Amino acid sequence: MPVRQTQNFGALALLALLTVLVYTPYAGAHPGCDNPNHKPIIRPAFVDSLKINFRVQPCCASSLDACAKQKPNCTIARRLVSFVNWMDSTGGRFSEENMAGILQQRYTTFIDTKRYTADQKGWPVIGDRNAPLTVMMYFSGTCPMCKTNFRDLHREVTNGRLKGRVNIVCKPFGTGLANRALTAAYDAGRFSDFMLALANVQGRIDEEVLLSIADMMLFDRHAFKNLMDKPELAARVEKSSQEADKNGVTHVPTYFIGGQRYTSILDPRWIIDAIEYIMETRK
């Protein structure tokens, strides 16, 4: 169990309870009376208390607030404070209780020492193949978040600040038509183009949609369908899914950053933040 994890859970649960008791509006108050959008308001007092009560072991073994102010810089604390401030800025997307739990989950992700392995041979590599850090992404072609996240991460590793520093290996989880089509597109040298095209599809993805994308890419429709239906291709997709099961994958997208499982917010900004943290701390 990560150091201080149990202590943090207890302290944060008490913090959330005390905040509710102290800051709950009087019984006649309308929950959205001071907010024209009727969104819950995250109170600064809770955020300040969260930073003071949350314990960070790496760097300084003190509160998140104290560690973030430490010189020289405490990388994990600085990044966690930015994350808390972002949650606070989302206009009520996160309740106070959820903020505490999500912060704990991100901290646990950062300090986790367990490593996972995966076979990278024969699967798409996005970015520089010789980059020092590999992110493994298990995806499904029918998962909207997989495709939109891929679009943003693809941009970062090919033209953004992760270029030359990180590559992404993409592997299917699930044996459906879309995953077989993407594998066929990879075999034809067009995986990224096919995935980016899928990201623009609204609604249900069926065989006709997949073959229409193949048409758009000037593939021979009949040959592409035959490739999708090849038993050897289906066996590769099945093997990838079995590997994902072995690594404890239950949903997509799931990311492993340098073999370290990422279990925090699935927003590209914070996936990139975790990648940069791992690069900084593994030097």
PAGULO-856398 format. One record per residue (C-alpha): chain; x, y, z; residue number from 1; residue in one letter. Coordinates in steps of 0.5 Angstrom, whole numbers, plus 500, padded with zeros to 3 digits. Example, Ala and Ser with C-alpha at 12.3 -4.5 7.8 and 13.67 -1.06 7.14 Angstrom:
<sites>
> A;525;491;516;1;A
> A;527;498;514;2;S
</sites>
This chain:
<sites>
> A;500;500;500;1;M
> A;503;507;498;2;P
> A;506;511;504;3;V
> A;501;515;508;4;R
> A;495;513;503;5;Q
> A;491;510;509;6;T
> A;492;517;513;7;Q
> A;490;521;507;8;N
> A;483;517;506;9;F
> A;481;518;514;10;G
> A;483;526;514;11;A
> A;480;527;507;12;L
> A;473;524;510;13;A
> A;473;528;516;14;L
> A;475;534;512;15;L
> A;469;533;507;16;A
> A;464;532;513;17;L
> A;467;538;517;18;L
> A;466;542;511;19;T
> A;459;540;510;20;V
> A;457;542;517;21;L
> A;460;548;517;22;V
> A;459;551;510;23;Y
> A;452;548;509;24;T
> A;447;554;507;25;P
> A;441;555;511;26;Y
> A;435;551;510;27;A
> A;431;556;506;28;G
> A;437;557;501;29;A
> A;436;555;494;30;H
> A;442;551;492;31;P
> A;443;556;486;32;G
> A;440;562;488;33;C
> A;447;566;488;34;D
> A;449;562;481;35;N
> A;445;564;475;36;P
> A;447;557;472;37;N
> A;445;553;478;38;H
> A;451;550;479;39;K
> A;454;547;485;40;P
> A;459;552;488;41;I
> A;466;550;490;42;I
> A;468;554;496;43;R
> A;475;557;497;44;P
> A;475;555;504;45;A
> A;475;547;502;46;F
> A;480;548;497;47;V
> A;485;551;502;48;D
> A;483;546;507;49;S
> A;484;540;502;50;L
> A;491;543;501;51;K
> A;493;544;508;52;I
> A;490;537;510;53;N
> A;493;533;504;54;F
> A;499;529;506;55;R
> A;505;528;501;56;V
> A;510;523;502;57;Q
> A;515;525;497;58;P
> A;520;531;497;59;C
> A;518;533;504;60;C
> A;513;529;508;61;A
> A;508;534;509;62;S
> A;502;538;507;63;S
> A;501;539;500;64;L
> A;501;546;501;65;D
> A;507;546;505;66;A
> A;511;542;499;67;C
> A;508;546;494;68;A
> A;512;552;497;69;K
> A;518;548;498;70;Q
> A;525;550;495;71;K
> A;528;547;491;72;P
> A;521;545;487;73;N
> A;517;539;489;74;C
> A;515;536;483;75;T
> A;509;532;485;76;I
> A;506;537;490;77;A
> A;507;543;484;78;R
> A;503;538;480;79;R
> A;498;536;485;80;L
> A;496;543;487;81;V
> A;495;545;479;82;S
> A;490;539;479;83;F
> A;486;542;485;84;V
> A;486;549;482;85;N
> A;483;546;476;86;W
> A;478;542;479;87;M
> A;476;548;483;88;D
> A;475;552;477;89;S
> A;471;547;473;90;T
> A;464;551;476;91;G
> A;462;545;480;92;G
> A;463;539;476;93;R
> A;466;536;482;94;F
> A;463;536;489;95;S
> A;468;537;495;96;E
> A;467;530;497;97;E
> A;469;528;490;98;N
> A;475;533;489;99;M
> A;478;529;496;100;A
> A;478;522;493;101;G
> A;480;524;486;102;I
> A;486;528;489;103;L
> A;488;521;493;104;Q
> A;487;517;486;105;Q
> A;492;522;482;106;R
> A;497;522;488;107;Y
> A;496;514;488;108;T
> A;497;514;481;109;T
> A;504;518;481;110;F
> A;507;514;487;111;I
> A;505;507;485;112;D
> A;511;503;484;113;T
> A;508;497;480;114;K
> A;510;496;473;115;R
> A;506;492;467;116;Y
> A;509;489;461;117;T
> A;506;489;454;118;A
> A;508;486;447;119;D
> A;509;492;443;120;Q
> A;511;488;436;121;K
> A;506;489;431;122;G
> A;502;494;433;123;W
> A;502;502;431;124;P
> A;507;506;434;125;V
> A;505;514;434;126;I
> A;511;519;434;127;G
> A;518;517;435;128;D
> A;520;510;435;129;R
> A;526;511;439;130;N
> A;523;516;444;131;A
> A;525;514;451;132;P
> A;518;513;454;133;L
> A;513;509;451;134;T
> A;505;510;453;135;V
> A;501;504;452;136;M
> A;494;506;450;137;M
> A;488;500;450;138;Y
> A;483;503;446;139;F
> A;476;501;442;140;S
> A;474;504;435;141;G
> A;467;505;438;142;T
> A;469;509;444;143;C
> A;468;516;443;144;P
> A;473;518;449;145;M
> A;479;514;446;146;C
> A;478;517;439;147;K
> A;478;524;442;148;T
> A;484;523;446;149;N
> A;488;520;441;150;F
> A;487;526;437;151;R
> A;490;530;442;152;D
> A;495;526;444;153;L
> A;497;524;437;154;H
> A;498;532;436;155;R
> A;502;532;442;156;E
> A;507;527;440;157;V
> A;508;528;433;158;T
> A;508;536;433;159;N
> A;507;538;440;160;G
> A;511;539;446;161;R
> A;512;531;447;162;L
> A;515;530;440;163;K
> A;521;526;440;164;G
> A;520;525;448;165;R
> A;514;520;448;166;V
> A;511;515;443;167;N
> A;504;511;444;168;I
> A;503;504;442;169;V
> A;496;503;441;170;C
> A;493;496;442;171;K
> A;485;494;441;172;P
> A;481;492;447;173;F
> A;475;488;445;174;G
> A;474;484;438;175;T
> A;469;488;435;176;G
> A;468;490;428;177;L
> A;471;497;429;178;A
> A;478;494;432;179;N
> A;479;489;427;180;R
> A;478;495;422;181;A
> A;483;499;425;182;L
> A;488;493;425;183;T
> A;487;492;418;184;A
> A;488;500;417;185;A
> A;495;499;421;186;Y
> A;497;493;416;187;D
> A;495;498;410;188;A
> A;499;503;413;189;G
> A;494;508;415;190;R
> A;492;507;422;191;F
> A;492;514;425;192;S
> A;488;517;419;193;D
> A;483;511;420;194;F
> A;483;513;427;195;M
> A;482;520;426;196;L
> A;477;519;421;197;A
> A;473;515;426;198;L
> A;474;521;431;199;A
> A;469;525;426;200;N
> A;464;520;426;201;V
> A;457;522;430;202;Q
> A;453;516;432;203;G
> A;453;508;431;204;R
> A;459;505;428;205;I
> A;457;499;423;206;D
> A;460;496;418;207;E
> A;458;501;413;208;E
> A;461;507;416;209;V
> A;468;503;417;210;L
> A;468;501;409;211;L
> A;466;508;408;212;S
> A;472;511;411;213;I
> A;476;505;407;214;A
> A;473;508;401;215;D
> A;475;515;403;216;M
> A;482;513;404;217;M
> A;482;510;397;218;L
> A;482;503;399;219;F
> A;479;497;395;220;D
> A;473;496;399;221;R
> A;472;489;397;222;H
> A;480;488;399;223;A
> A;479;492;406;224;F
> A;473;488;408;225;K
> A;477;481;406;226;N
> A;483;484;411;227;L
> A;478;485;416;228;M
> A;475;478;416;229;D
> A;482;475;416;230;K
> A;482;469;421;231;P
> A;490;471;423;232;E
> A;488;479;424;233;L
> A;482;477;428;234;A
> A;487;472;432;235;A
> A;491;478;433;236;R
> A;486;482;436;237;V
> A;484;477;441;238;E
> A;491;476;443;239;K
> A;491;484;445;240;S
> A;485;483;448;241;S
> A;487;477;453;242;Q
> A;493;481;454;243;E
> A;489;487;457;244;A
> A;485;483;461;245;D
> A;491;480;464;246;K
> A;494;487;466;247;N
> A;487;488;469;248;G
> A;484;493;464;249;V
> A;476;493;465;250;T
> A;475;500;460;251;H
> A;478;504;455;252;V
> A;481;508;454;253;P
> A;487;505;459;254;T
> A;494;508;459;255;Y
> A;500;505;462;256;F
> A;506;510;462;257;I
> A;512;507;462;258;G
> A;509;501;464;259;G
> A;506;505;470;260;Q
> A;498;504;470;261;R
> A;495;511;469;262;Y
> A;488;511;473;263;T
> A;486;519;474;264;S
> A;482;523;470;265;I
> A;482;521;463;266;L
> A;483;529;460;267;D
> A;488;529;455;268;P
> A;491;535;459;269;R
> A;492;531;465;270;W
> A;494;525;462;271;I
> A;500;529;459;272;I
> A;501;532;466;273;D
> A;502;525;468;274;A
> A;507;523;463;275;I
> A;511;529;464;276;E
> A;511;528;471;277;Y
> A;514;521;470;278;I
> A;519;523;465;279;M
> A;521;528;470;280;E
> A;522;523;476;281;T
> A;525;518;472;282;R
> A;531;522;470;283;K
</sites>
